[in-house]
Amino acid sequence: MESYQLLQTIYEISKHDPRPETYLCKPRELILRLMQDWSIIQQSLIDLEKEKLISTVQHDTLVIRITSEGIQKINELQSVLRKK
């Protein structure tokens, strides 16, 4: 579930971009919003990437992109939560 909290955070950061899948999210943005140790965030990133919900690329710094599958997963989770 911690991984999905991270996915939600990445979505919140990128959702205002016209194409959220192209937004380059930086680790600093995640650390500041989640207030978690980087090792915990990093493990969640690995888990999310295995599920193909995000992609990561190493440039000068690590950049994280939410995938269309990740956006779909967040929308499904939000729909379930609204029904409760």
C-alpha positions as CSV (number, residue, x, y, z in Angstrom):
1,M,0.0,0.0,0.0
2,E,2.9,2.3,0.6
3,S,3.8,2.0,-3.1
4,Y,0.3,3.2,-4.0
5,Q,0.7,6.2,-1.7
6,L,3.9,7.0,-3.7
7,L,2.0,6.5,-7.0
8,Q,-0.7,8.8,-5.8
9,T,1.9,11.4,-4.9
10,I,3.5,11.1,-8.4
11,Y,0.1,11.5,-9.9
12,E,-0.7,14.6,-7.8
13,I,2.6,16.2,-8.9
14,S,2.1,15.5,-12.6
15,K,-1.7,15.7,-13.1
16,H,-1.8,19.4,-14.1
17,D,0.6,18.8,-16.9
18,P,-1.2,18.5,-20.3
19,R,0.5,15.1,-20.7
20,P,1.2,13.7,-17.2
21,E,3.1,10.8,-18.7
22,T,5.8,13.1,-19.9
23,Y,6.3,15.1,-16.7
24,L,9.8,14.5,-15.2
25,C,9.3,14.1,-11.5
26,K,12.5,14.5,-9.4
27,P,13.3,12.6,-6.2
28,R,13.4,15.9,-4.3
29,E,9.7,16.5,-5.1
30,L,8.8,13.1,-3.6
31,I,11.0,13.5,-0.5
32,L,9.5,16.9,0.3
33,R,5.9,15.7,-0.1
34,L,6.2,12.3,1.6
35,M,8.6,13.2,4.3
36,Q,10.0,9.6,4.2
37,D,13.5,8.2,4.0
38,W,14.9,7.9,0.5
39,S,15.5,4.2,0.9
40,I,11.7,3.6,1.5
41,I,10.8,5.7,-1.5
42,Q,13.4,4.0,-3.6
43,Q,12.0,0.5,-2.7
44,S,8.4,1.7,-3.6
45,L,9.7,3.1,-6.9
46,I,11.2,-0.4,-7.7
47,D,7.9,-2.0,-6.8
48,L,5.9,0.4,-9.0
49,E,8.3,0.0,-11.9
50,K,7.9,-3.8,-11.7
51,E,4.1,-3.3,-12.1
52,K,4.8,-0.9,-15.0
53,L,2.9,1.9,-13.2
54,I,6.0,4.2,-13.5
55,S,9.2,4.4,-15.4
56,T,12.5,5.7,-14.1
57,V,15.5,7.0,-16.1
58,Q,18.8,8.2,-14.8
59,H,19.8,11.6,-16.3
60,D,21.9,14.1,-14.3
61,T,19.5,13.0,-11.6
62,L,16.9,10.3,-11.4
63,V,13.6,11.2,-13.2
64,I,10.3,9.4,-12.6
65,R,7.4,9.3,-15.0
66,I,3.9,8.0,-14.3
67,T,2.7,5.7,-17.1
68,S,-0.8,5.5,-18.6
69,E,-1.2,2.3,-16.6
70,G,-0.3,4.2,-13.5
71,I,-2.8,6.9,-14.1
72,Q,-5.5,4.2,-14.8
73,K,-4.6,2.4,-11.5
74,I,-4.9,5.7,-9.6
75,N,-8.3,6.4,-11.2
76,E,-9.5,2.8,-10.3
77,L,-8.3,3.2,-6.7
78,Q,-10.0,6.6,-6.4
79,S,-13.2,5.2,-7.8
80,V,-13.2,2.4,-5.2
81,L,-12.6,4.8,-2.4
82,R,-15.5,7.0,-3.5
83,K,-17.9,4.1,-3.5
84,K,-17.1,3.3,0.2
